[in-house]
């Protein structure tokens, strides 16, 4: 028997309802997924790039708007500073890393208004 895709069986509406029901949870999951990619990828981890985290903010702003994107930006900055920047597992960051964080917020926050 051939499988047919019927609209009633397709879970898109259920997924959409789940995404809309739990904005903070989905925001945190997006940031955690990006963090896992960055920590698991040696080139991304060694360059201490904030661009993947900026992508997380962009995804969240498309899903939920301004408020959630600000939360995503703050979570991204904390995750980046703690897990990616040397020395890892501390919030001790040097001046260059601090300036990168300011540049990150300089892009993420205005983009959240769009």
Secondary structure, 3 states (H helix, E strand, C coil): CCCCCCCCCCCHHHHHHHHHHCHHHHHHHHHHHHHHHHHHCHHHHHHCCCHHHHHHHHHHHHHHCHHHHHHHHHHHHHHHHHHCCCCCCCCCCCHHHHHHHHHHHHHHHHHHCC
